[in-house]
């Protein structure tokens, strides 16, 4: 959005006003596009999201962002990205650090390694799927272990008392 520098200039014609862009708190999401008439053979890598509506043969490495294969997109490549959305056709292995989404018009032939997957009704998927657990930071694991260690020591005496009725119940049923 553009705003006038000074509100007193409202009486002047629009051509005399000077506008400055409003600053946003976060930078806008940047996304590169490969149009439907483009054909790329080789390695595609980068640090911004990528929308593919053309053809790519080779490898795609957008590790920290999203790769979207559009309705007209045709990819014959291995893809490594944080998030992959397939609306077009992909032939190759897909490795996501977050999630893979195959829309109803999408088709994937290849092996998948991801944390989360979504396959809409009507989508085509041919290949193996490996779902991996989310990776946690070592600091958060240590904090969780310390938090769990305290209740375990407090509950250590409880299982001993609760274990005694269990054998008695087992004897009663036998």
C-alpha positions in Angstrom: 0.0 0.0 0.0 1.1 3.5 -0.7 0.4 6.4 1.5 0.9 10.1 1.0 3.8 11.7 2.9 1.7 14.5 4.2 -2.0 14.5 4.8 -2.2 18.3 4.0 -1.5 17.5 0.3 -5.0 16.0 -0.2 -6.2 19.2 -1.9 -3.5 18.9 -4.6 -3.9 16.8 -7.7 -2.8 13.1 -7.4 0.1 13.8 -9.8 1.8 16.2 -7.3 1.6 13.8 -4.3 4.6 11.8 -3.3 3.9 8.2 -2.1 6.1 6.0 0.1 5.6 2.2 0.5 4.3 1.1 3.9 6.9 -1.1 5.6 5.7 -4.5 6.7 6.9 -6.2 9.8 8.1 -9.3 7.8 9.6 -9.5 4.4 7.2 -10.7 1.7 7.6 -14.3 0.7 9.7 -14.6 -2.4 9.0 -17.3 -4.9 10.7 -18.0 -8.2 8.7 -19.3 -11.2 9.5 -21.5 -14.1 6.9 -20.8 -16.8 5.2 -23.4 -18.9 7.4 -22.8 -22.0 10.7 -23.2 -20.1 12.7 -26.4 -20.2 15.6 -26.8 -17.8 18.1 -29.7 -17.8 20.6 -29.9 -14.9 20.6 -28.9 -11.3 18.2 -26.3 -9.9 19.1 -25.0 -6.4 18.2 -21.9 -4.4 17.1 -20.4 -1.1 13.6 -19.3 -2.1 10.4 -21.1 -2.9 10.0 -22.4 -6.4 6.9 -22.8 -8.6 7.3 -25.0 -11.6 4.9 -24.9 -14.5 7.4 -25.9 -17.2 9.7 -29.0 -17.5 12.8 -29.8 -15.4 15.1 -32.7 -15.9 17.9 -33.4 -13.3 17.9 -32.5 -9.7 16.0 -29.9 -7.6 17.5 -28.8 -4.2 15.5 -26.1 -2.4 16.3 -27.4 1.1 14.7 -24.7 3.3 11.6 -23.8 1.2 8.7 -25.1 -0.8 8.7 -26.6 -4.3 5.3 -26.5 -6.1 4.8 -28.4 -9.3 2.0 -26.7 -11.0 -0.8 -28.1 -13.2 1.3 -27.9 -16.3 4.5 -28.8 -14.6 6.4 -31.9 -15.7 9.4 -32.9 -13.6 11.8 -35.7 -14.2 14.1 -35.1 -11.3 15.0 -36.0 -7.7 13.6 -33.3 -5.4 15.0 -32.3 -2.0 13.0 -29.5 -0.2 11.3 -28.6 3.1 7.9 -28.9 1.5 6.7 -30.3 -1.9 3.3 -29.7 -3.4 2.5 -31.8 -6.6 -0.3 -30.7 -8.8 1.4 -31.8 -12.1 3.5 -34.8 -12.9 6.8 -35.9 -11.1 9.0 -38.8 -12.0 11.8 -39.1 -9.4 12.5 -39.5 -5.7 11.2 -36.9 -3.3 12.8 -36.1 0.1 11.0 -33.5 2.3 12.1 -32.3 5.7 8.5 -31.3 6.5 5.7 -32.5 4.3 4.6 -33.8 0.9 1.2 -33.0 -0.6 -0.1 -34.6 -3.8 -3.2 -32.9 -5.0 -6.0 -34.7 -6.9 -4.6 -33.8 -10.3 -1.0 -34.7 -9.3 1.0 -37.8 -10.1 4.2 -39.0 -8.5 6.3 -42.0 -9.6 9.2 -42.4 -7.2 10.2 -43.1 -3.7 9.3 -40.7 -0.9 11.0 -39.8 2.4 9.1 -37.3 4.5 7.7 -36.5 8.0 4.2 -35.8 6.8 2.2 -36.8 3.7 -1.1 -35.8 2.2 -2.5 -37.6 -0.9 -5.9 -36.3 -2.2 -8.4 -38.6 -3.7 -7.7 -39.0 -7.4 -4.0 -38.4 -7.1 -1.6 -41.0 -8.5 1.3 -42.4 -6.4 3.6 -45.2 -7.4 6.6 -45.9 -5.2 7.7 -46.5 -1.6 6.9 -44.2 1.3 9.0 -43.7 4.4 7.6 -41.6 7.2 10.3 -40.3 9.5 9.7 -38.8 13.0 10.3 -35.2 13.5 13.8 -34.3 14.6 14.1 -32.5 18.0 16.8 -30.1 19.1 19.2 -31.7 21.6 18.4 -28.9 24.1 14.7 -29.6 24.1 15.5 -33.4 24.5 17.7 -32.6 27.5 14.9 -30.4 29.0 12.3 -33.1 28.5 14.6 -35.8 30.0 15.2 -33.6 33.1 11.4 -32.9 33.4 10.6 -36.6 33.1 13.4 -37.7 35.5 11.8 -35.8 38.4 8.3 -37.5 38.1 9.9 -40.9 37.6 11.8 -40.7 40.9 8.7 -39.5 42.7 6.7 -42.4 41.1 9.4 -45.0 41.7 7.7 -45.9 45.1 4.2 -46.1 43.6 4.8 -49.0 41.2 6.1 -51.1 44.0 2.8 -50.7 45.9 0.7 -51.0 42.8 2.5 -54.2 41.7 1.5 -56.1 44.8 -2.3 -56.2 44.0 -1.6 -57.2 40.4 -0.2 -60.6 41.3 -3.0 -61.1 43.7 -5.5 -60.3 41.0 -3.8 -62.7 38.6 -3.9 -65.4 41.3 -7.6 -64.8 41.8 -8.4 -65.2 38.1 -6.3 -68.4 37.8 
